[in-house]
Amino acid sequence: MESLITHQDGKFGHLHKTFGIVALAHFVHQFVTFFWTRAMAFNNRTWMYVAFHFMLSWSSFIFHLPVVRSEKAPMIWPEFRAHSILFATRSIVALWLTMNGVSTPWTRHTNVMATMALADLATKYYKVTVTTMRDMPFPDWVTQKTRDRVNLYYSVSQVLATAGLLFSPSMERALFVLFPIQIAAFLMTLVRKGMLSPLGWHVLYAAALGLNYLHGALARDNLPIVFYVGSLLFCVLRFRYRWNKYLLWGLIGLAQNGILQNMLWNVSPWISMLSSFANALTAPASSTSS
């Protein structure tokens, strides 16, 4: 435990460590409660614990990080820290929207799109040319085929997490999405301190993502069918055909709000009319009998 106590955190009264302990205890309490009763124990003190999660992420700026990303093991570097803070804040904003009764399809969509834009700006600021997760180091003995499968699992899990926040005001879902984000950074700290192996990081991070699938199977609220259709289309069009992610999430957002359906419905009569007109122009002239 002493190896986790750093001079940088000590200068600030070990606030970051305190936030981390409270946040971890909150995760454990809520997850145990959910898997025991199938419902989390949110109350009038929940805002305080949400604040601890918020401060945990943002207080990480007090630590000095190596500028160059490690190629041997998963360890925190500046771009990852920025992404971790932003995506953790996305879940925290989702919690805040629901707690204050202002979680609507539009506010959730704004939260999702703004986070993506800020994350891309962070990548541009740090001049990073590799991806955060697909280029995560693995042990040397792990085959490329296995790496590709694991990275696909990470990518699909992230898509489902984003779609879940987009389509659902559930505070439970937002907290489950938050957990892998914040635990990944802590696990990287353990790797840097020599208390966890690179393989251990991947195993535990994959397990943290897996909790979201368990929640989806046990949750009492049902996600709309457009969640599943939109997520599937996103994965196919993004991963196979490399469609722009902003375009895809924008279209999914329009579908969520019924705007895309209305647009297609209003355009359909015009398409039918133009099609009939084109057929009339190209149809051969009928012969007349003499």
TAQUIRA-V646451 format. One record per helix or strand of 3 or more residues. SS is the DSSP state (A for helix, B for strand). FROM is the first residue (numbers start at 0). LEN is the number of residues. If there is no record, write none. Layout:
SS:FROM:LEN + SS:FROM:LEN
//
This chain:
A:1:3 + A:6:4 + A:14:23 + A:45:17 + A:77:22 + A:104:21 + A:143:24 + A:170:22 + A:197:21 + A:224:16 + A:244:12 + A:258:24
//
